Amino acid sequence: MYQHALIIHSDYSIGRRIALHRICESLADFKELRQLFAKLKSQFDHLTFSFHCIQTESSSIDSIPEYDSFFDGIQFYSDIDQFIELIKEDIKIKPIDVAKLILLKGEYSHLELQKLIYLAYCEYFRLYGEDLFSDDFQAWDLGPVIPDIYHSLKIYRDKKITKYRDSNVFPEIYSRLVKIPKYDKLINAIDLTLKKYSNSTAWELVNTTHVTDGPWDMVYNKGEGKNEIIPKELIKEYVLEHCKR
Protein backbone atom coordinates (compact mmCIF):
# COMPACT_ATOMS: atom_id res chain seq x y z
CA MET A 1 0.00 0.00 0.00
CA TYR A 2 1.10 3.56 -0.70
CA GLN A 3 0.51 6.55 1.57
CA HIS A 4 -0.30 9.70 -0.38
CA ALA A 5 -0.25 13.10 1.31
CA LEU A 6 -1.84 16.14 -0.33
CA ILE A 7 -1.90 19.86 0.37
CA ILE A 8 -4.80 21.22 -1.67
CA HIS A 9 -5.23 24.88 -2.60
CA SER A 10 -8.90 25.49 -3.37
CA ASP A 11 -8.87 29.15 -4.45
CA TYR A 12 -7.03 28.80 -7.73
CA SER A 13 -8.65 31.27 -10.15
CA ILE A 14 -8.50 29.16 -13.31
CA GLY A 15 -11.41 27.16 -11.92
CA ARG A 16 -9.72 24.06 -10.61
CA ARG A 17 -7.95 22.98 -7.46
CA ILE A 18 -4.21 22.42 -7.34
CA ALA A 19 -2.36 20.15 -4.93
CA LEU A 20 1.13 19.42 -3.74
CA HIS A 21 1.52 15.63 -3.74
CA ARG A 22 3.99 13.47 -1.87
CA ILE A 23 4.26 9.74 -1.22
CA CYS A 24 5.17 9.32 2.45
CA GLU A 25 7.21 6.31 3.52
CA SER A 26 7.61 7.24 7.18
CA LEU A 27 6.08 9.28 9.97
CA ALA A 28 8.87 11.80 9.48
CA ASP A 29 7.67 12.37 5.89
CA PHE A 30 4.16 13.14 7.13
CA LYS A 31 5.50 15.49 9.80
CA GLU A 32 7.57 17.33 7.20
CA LEU A 33 4.54 17.88 5.00
CA ARG A 34 2.41 18.95 7.96
CA GLN A 35 5.05 21.54 8.80
CA LEU A 36 4.96 22.74 5.22
CA PHE A 37 1.16 22.90 5.42
CA ALA A 38 1.39 25.12 8.50
CA LYS A 39 3.96 27.33 6.76
CA LEU A 40 1.72 27.81 3.71
CA LYS A 41 -1.28 28.70 5.89
CA SER A 42 0.85 31.27 7.68
CA GLN A 43 2.39 32.71 4.52
CA PHE A 44 -0.95 32.91 2.68
CA ASP A 45 -3.30 33.40 5.59
CA HIS A 46 -6.08 34.79 3.38
CA LEU A 47 -6.23 31.64 1.23
CA THR A 48 -7.74 28.19 1.74
CA PHE A 49 -5.62 25.06 2.11
CA SER A 50 -6.51 21.54 3.23
CA PHE A 51 -4.39 18.53 4.18
CA HIS A 52 -5.33 14.98 3.16
CA CYS A 53 -3.88 11.50 3.60
CA ILE A 54 -4.99 8.74 1.24
CA GLN A 55 -3.91 5.12 1.08
CA THR A 56 -4.07 3.35 -2.28
CA GLU A 57 -2.58 0.26 -3.86
CA SER A 58 -0.58 2.26 -6.42
CA SER A 59 2.01 5.02 -6.38
CA SER A 60 0.27 6.58 -9.37
CA ILE A 61 -1.47 9.93 -8.94
CA ASP A 62 -4.35 8.48 -10.95
CA SER A 63 -5.09 6.11 -8.09
CA ILE A 64 -6.11 9.06 -5.89
CA PRO A 65 -9.31 10.13 -7.74
CA GLU A 66 -10.02 6.44 -8.38
CA TYR A 67 -10.02 5.97 -4.62
CA ASP A 68 -12.29 8.97 -3.99
CA SER A 69 -14.07 11.12 -6.60
CA PHE A 70 -13.62 14.13 -4.29
CA PHE A 71 -10.15 14.44 -5.80
CA ASP A 72 -11.35 14.50 -9.44
CA GLY A 73 -10.11 17.45 -11.48
CA ILE A 74 -7.21 18.37 -9.21
CA GLN A 75 -3.94 19.34 -10.89
CA PHE A 76 -1.12 17.65 -8.95
CA TYR A 77 2.41 19.01 -8.46
CA SER A 78 5.40 17.48 -6.75
CA ASP A 79 7.71 20.52 -6.80
CA ILE A 80 7.03 22.78 -3.81
CA ASP A 81 8.68 25.79 -5.46
CA GLN A 82 6.48 25.44 -8.52
CA PHE A 83 3.41 25.04 -6.32
CA ILE A 84 4.22 28.23 -4.38
CA GLU A 85 5.00 30.19 -7.56
CA LEU A 86 1.60 29.23 -8.98
CA ILE A 87 -0.07 30.56 -5.86
CA LYS A 88 1.96 33.79 -5.88
CA GLU A 89 1.20 34.40 -9.53
CA ASP A 90 -2.47 33.70 -8.97
CA ILE A 91 -2.86 36.39 -6.30
CA LYS A 92 -1.25 39.15 -8.36
CA ILE A 93 -3.51 41.84 -9.75
CA LYS A 94 -3.81 41.61 -13.53
CA PRO A 95 -5.14 44.20 -16.00
CA ILE A 96 -8.20 42.04 -16.66
CA ASP A 97 -9.05 42.29 -12.93
CA VAL A 98 -9.01 46.07 -13.19
CA ALA A 99 -11.08 45.94 -16.38
CA LYS A 100 -13.71 43.69 -14.79
CA LEU A 101 -14.08 45.90 -11.73
CA ILE A 102 -14.47 49.01 -13.88
CA LEU A 103 -17.06 47.27 -16.07
CA LEU A 104 -18.96 46.08 -12.99
CA LYS A 105 -19.42 49.72 -12.04
CA GLY A 106 -20.51 51.06 -15.43
CA GLU A 107 -20.77 50.53 -19.17
CA TYR A 108 -17.82 51.80 -21.17
CA SER A 109 -16.56 51.42 -24.70
CA HIS A 110 -13.28 49.65 -25.35
CA LEU A 111 -11.57 52.97 -25.97
CA GLU A 112 -12.88 54.38 -22.69
CA LEU A 113 -11.94 51.23 -20.77
CA GLN A 114 -8.31 51.28 -21.93
CA LYS A 115 -7.93 54.88 -20.82
CA LEU A 116 -9.60 54.21 -17.46
CA ILE A 117 -7.27 51.26 -16.81
CA TYR A 118 -4.30 53.53 -17.48
CA LEU A 119 -5.68 56.29 -15.25
CA ALA A 120 -6.42 53.75 -12.49
CA TYR A 121 -2.81 52.56 -12.72
CA CYS A 122 -1.65 56.18 -12.29
CA GLU A 123 -4.09 56.74 -9.42
CA TYR A 124 -2.91 53.60 -7.63
CA PHE A 125 0.71 54.70 -7.88
CA ARG A 126 -0.21 58.22 -6.75
CA LEU A 127 -1.93 56.80 -3.67
CA TYR A 128 0.38 53.96 -2.70
CA GLY A 129 3.70 54.46 -4.49
CA GLU A 130 3.72 50.97 -5.99
CA ASP A 131 2.80 49.18 -9.22
CA LEU A 132 -0.81 48.09 -9.61
CA PHE A 133 0.21 45.30 -12.00
CA SER A 134 3.30 44.18 -13.91
CA ASP A 135 1.94 44.30 -17.49
CA ASP A 136 3.15 47.10 -19.75
CA PHE A 137 1.16 49.72 -21.62
CA GLN A 138 1.94 50.33 -25.27
CA ALA A 139 1.77 53.67 -27.06
CA TRP A 140 -0.99 53.10 -29.64
CA ASP A 141 -2.51 55.80 -31.83
CA LEU A 142 -5.29 56.63 -29.38
CA GLY A 143 -3.30 56.40 -26.18
CA PRO A 144 -1.90 53.82 -23.73
CA VAL A 145 -3.18 50.29 -24.36
CA ILE A 146 -2.82 46.89 -22.71
CA PRO A 147 -2.72 44.58 -25.80
CA ASP A 148 -4.21 41.54 -24.03
CA ILE A 149 -7.25 43.55 -22.98
CA TYR A 150 -7.62 44.91 -26.50
CA HIS A 151 -7.61 41.47 -28.12
CA SER A 152 -9.97 39.94 -25.55
CA LEU A 153 -12.62 42.66 -25.96
CA LYS A 154 -12.10 44.03 -29.49
CA ILE A 155 -15.32 42.37 -30.71
CA TYR A 156 -17.22 45.21 -29.04
CA ARG A 157 -15.58 47.78 -31.34
CA ASP A 158 -17.04 51.17 -30.32
CA LYS A 159 -20.06 49.74 -28.47
CA LYS A 160 -20.48 49.75 -24.71
CA ILE A 161 -19.14 46.57 -23.11
CA THR A 162 -21.84 44.71 -21.22
CA LYS A 163 -19.98 41.44 -20.71
CA TYR A 164 -19.52 41.86 -16.95
CA ARG A 165 -22.76 43.65 -16.07
CA ASP A 166 -24.68 40.42 -15.49
CA SER A 167 -25.29 40.00 -11.75
CA ASN A 168 -24.43 36.31 -12.07
CA VAL A 169 -20.87 37.26 -13.00
CA PHE A 170 -20.19 39.25 -9.83
CA PRO A 171 -19.66 36.26 -7.46
CA GLU A 172 -17.12 34.78 -9.86
CA ILE A 173 -15.16 38.04 -10.11
CA TYR A 174 -15.41 38.76 -6.39
CA SER A 175 -14.24 35.29 -5.34
CA ARG A 176 -11.12 35.77 -7.45
CA LEU A 177 -10.32 39.30 -6.30
CA VAL A 178 -11.13 39.18 -2.60
CA LYS A 179 -8.17 36.89 -1.95
CA ILE A 180 -5.73 39.42 -3.43
CA PRO A 181 -3.90 41.27 -0.63
CA LYS A 182 -4.15 44.58 -2.54
CA TYR A 183 -7.94 44.25 -3.00
CA ASP A 184 -8.97 47.17 -0.74
CA LYS A 185 -6.33 49.44 -2.28
CA LEU A 186 -7.43 48.39 -5.77
CA ILE A 187 -11.09 49.20 -5.08
CA ASN A 188 -10.14 52.58 -3.63
CA ALA A 189 -8.00 53.51 -6.65
CA ILE A 190 -10.72 52.47 -9.09
CA ASP A 191 -13.44 54.34 -7.19
CA LEU A 192 -11.36 57.53 -7.15
CA THR A 193 -10.54 57.14 -10.85
CA LEU A 194 -14.19 56.74 -11.79
CA LYS A 195 -15.17 59.65 -9.56
CA LYS A 196 -12.76 61.83 -11.54
CA TYR A 197 -13.34 60.51 -15.05
CA SER A 198 -16.53 58.44 -15.38
CA ASN A 199 -18.43 61.40 -16.86
CA SER A 200 -15.73 62.17 -19.41
CA THR A 201 -16.32 61.34 -23.05
CA ALA A 202 -14.08 58.90 -24.87
CA TRP A 203 -12.24 61.74 -26.58
CA GLU A 204 -11.82 63.67 -23.36
CA LEU A 205 -10.17 60.58 -21.90
CA VAL A 206 -7.96 60.28 -24.98
CA ASN A 207 -6.90 63.93 -24.57
CA THR A 208 -6.14 63.32 -20.89
CA THR A 209 -3.72 60.52 -21.76
CA HIS A 210 -2.31 62.46 -24.74
CA VAL A 211 -1.15 65.39 -22.62
CA THR A 212 1.92 67.10 -24.08
CA ASP A 213 5.18 65.75 -22.63
CA GLY A 214 3.24 63.02 -20.84
CA PRO A 215 4.40 59.37 -20.93
CA TRP A 216 2.34 58.47 -24.03
CA ASP A 217 3.39 61.62 -25.89
CA MET A 218 7.08 61.09 -25.17
CA VAL A 219 7.05 57.49 -26.39
CA TYR A 220 4.62 57.85 -29.31
CA ASN A 221 6.60 60.86 -30.58
CA LYS A 222 4.29 61.74 -33.50
CA GLY A 223 4.08 58.11 -34.55
CA GLU A 224 7.77 57.20 -34.48
CA GLY A 225 7.24 55.17 -31.29
CA LYS A 226 3.88 53.69 -32.27
CA ASN A 227 3.11 50.46 -30.36
CA GLU A 228 6.30 50.77 -28.30
CA ILE A 229 6.20 49.99 -24.57
CA ILE A 230 5.67 52.98 -22.30
CA PRO A 231 8.28 52.46 -19.53
CA LYS A 232 6.68 52.33 -16.12
CA GLU A 233 9.38 54.59 -14.72
CA LEU A 234 8.26 57.27 -17.18
CA ILE A 235 4.68 56.96 -15.92
CA LYS A 236 5.77 57.07 -12.29
CA GLU A 237 7.97 60.11 -12.81
CA TYR A 238 5.09 61.94 -14.45
CA VAL A 239 2.66 61.03 -11.67
CA LEU A 240 5.11 62.15 -8.97
CA GLU A 241 5.72 65.45 -10.73
CA HIS A 242 2.22 66.36 -11.88
CA CYS A 243 -0.26 64.53 -9.64
CA LYS A 244 -0.58 65.71 -6.05
CA ARG A 245 -1.04 63.13 -3.32
MIROTI-690059 format. One line per 5 residues: their letters; for each residue x, y, z negated of C-alpha. Coordinates in pm, whole numbers, plus 50000, padded with zeros to 5 digits. Example, Ala and Ser with C-alpha at 12.3 -4.5 7.8 and 13.67 -1.06 7.14 Angstrom:
2
AS) 51230:49550:49220  51367:49894:49286
! end
This chain:
245
MYQHA) 50000:50000:50000  50110:50356:50070  50051:50655:49843  49970:50970:50038  49975:51310:49869
LIIHS) 49816:51614:50033  49810:51986:49963  49520:52122:50167  49477:52488:50260  49110:52549:50337
DYSIG) 49113:52915:50445  49297:52880:50773  49135:53127:51015  49150:52916:51331  48859:52716:51192
RRIAL) 49028:52406:51061  49205:52298:50746  49579:52242:50734  49764:52015:50493  50113:51942:50374
HRICE) 50152:51563:50374  50399:51347:50187  50426:50974:50122  50517:50932:49755  50721:50631:49648
SLADF) 50761:50724:49282  50608:50928:49003  50887:51180:49052  50767:51237:49411  50416:51314:49287
KELRQ) 50550:51549:49020  50757:51733:49280  50454:51788:49500  50241:51895:49204  50505:52154:49120
LFAKL) 50496:52274:49478  50116:52290:49458  50139:52512:49150  50396:52733:49324  50172:52781:49629
KSQFD) 49872:52870:49411  50085:53127:49232  50239:53271:49548  49905:53291:49732  49670:53340:49441
HLTFS) 49392:53479:49662  49377:53164:49877  49226:52819:49826  49438:52506:49789  49349:52154:49677
FHCIQ) 49561:51853:49582  49467:51498:49684  49612:51150:49640  49501:50874:49876  49609:50512:49892
TESSS) 49593:50335:50228  49742:50026:50386  49942:50226:50642  50201:50502:50638  50027:50658:50937
IDSIP) 49853:50993:50894  49565:50848:51095  49491:50611:50809  49389:50906:50589  49069:51013:50774
EYDSF) 48998:50644:50838  48998:50597:50462  48771:50897:50399  48593:51112:50660  48638:51413:50429
FDGIQ) 48985:51444:50580  48865:51450:50944  48989:51745:51148  49279:51837:50921  49606:51934:51089
FYSDI) 49888:51765:50895  50241:51901:50846  50540:51748:50675  50771:52052:50680  50703:52278:50381
DQFIE) 50868:52579:50546  50648:52544:50852  50341:52504:50632  50422:52823:50438  50500:53019:50756
LIKED) 50160:52923:50898  49993:53056:50586  50196:53379:50588  50120:53440:50953  49753:53370:50897
IKIKP) 49714:53639:50630  49875:53915:50836  49649:54184:50975  49619:54161:51353  49486:54420:51600
IDVAK) 49180:54204:51666  49095:54229:51293  49099:54607:51319  48892:54594:51638  48629:54369:51479
LILLK) 48592:54590:51173  48553:54901:51388  48294:54727:51607  48104:54608:51299  48058:54972:51204
GEYSH) 47949:55106:51543  47923:55053:51917  48218:55180:52117  48344:55142:52470  48672:54965:52535
LELQK) 48843:55297:52597  48712:55438:52269  48806:55123:52077  49169:55128:52193  49207:55488:52082
LIYLA) 49040:55421:51746  49273:55126:51681  49570:55353:51748  49432:55629:51525  49358:55375:51249
YCEYF) 49719:55256:51272  49835:55618:51229  49591:55674:50942  49709:55360:50763  50071:55470:50788
RLYGE) 49979:55822:50675  49807:55680:50367  50038:55396:50270  50370:55446:50449  50372:55097:50599
DLFSD) 50280:54918:50922  49919:54809:50961  50021:54530:51200  50330:54418:51391  50194:54430:51749
DFQAW) 50315:54710:51975  50116:54972:52162  50194:55033:52527  50177:55367:52706  49901:55310:52964
DLGPV) 49749:55580:53183  49471:55663:52938  49670:55640:52618  49810:55382:52373  49682:55029:52436
IPDIY) 49718:54689:52271  49728:54458:52580  49579:54154:52403  49275:54355:52298  49238:54491:52650
HSLKI) 49239:54147:52812  49003:53994:52555  48738:54266:52596  48790:54403:52949  48468:54237:53071
YRDKK) 48278:54521:52904  48442:54778:53134  48296:55117:53032  47994:54974:52847  47952:54975:52471
ITKYR) 48086:54657:52311  47816:54471:52122  48002:54144:52071  48048:54186:51695  47724:54365:51607
DSNVF) 47532:54042:51549  47471:54000:51175  47557:53631:51207  47913:53726:51300  47981:53925:50983
PEIYS) 48034:53626:50746  48288:53478:50986  48484:53804:51011  48459:53876:50639  48576:53529:50534
RLVKI) 48888:53577:50745  48968:53930:50630  48887:53918:50260  49183:53689:50195  49427:53942:50343
PKYDK) 49610:54127:50063  49585:54458:50254  49206:54425:50300  49103:54717:50074  49367:54944:50228
LINAI) 49257:54839:50577  48891:54920:50508  48986:55258:50363  49200:55351:50665  48928:55247:50909
DLTLK) 48656:55434:50719  48864:55753:50715  48946:55714:51085  48581:55674:51179  48483:55965:50956
KYSNS) 48724:56183:51154  48666:56051:51505  48347:55844:51538  48157:56140:51686  48427:56217:51941
TAWEL) 48368:56134:52305  48592:55890:52487  48776:56174:52658  48818:56367:52336  48983:56058:52190
VNTTH) 49204:56028:52498  49310:56393:52457  49386:56332:52089  49628:56052:52176  49769:56246:52474
VTDGP) 49885:56539:52262  50192:56710:52408  50518:56575:52263  50324:56302:52084  50440:55937:52093
WDMVY) 50234:55847:52403  50339:56162:52589  50708:56109:52517  50705:55749:52639  50462:55785:52931
NKGEG) 50660:56086:53058  50429:56174:53350  50408:55811:53455  50777:55720:53448  50724:55517:53129
KNEII) 50388:55369:53227  50311:55046:53036  50630:55077:52830  50620:54999:52457  50567:55298:52230
PKELI) 50828:55246:51953  50668:55233:51612  50938:55459:51472  50826:55727:51718  50468:55696:51592
KEYVL) 50577:55707:51229  50797:56011:51281  50509:56194:51445  50266:56103:51167  50511:56215:50897
EHCKR) 50572:56545:51073  50222:56636:51188  49974:56453:50964  49942:56571:50605  49896:56313:50332
! end
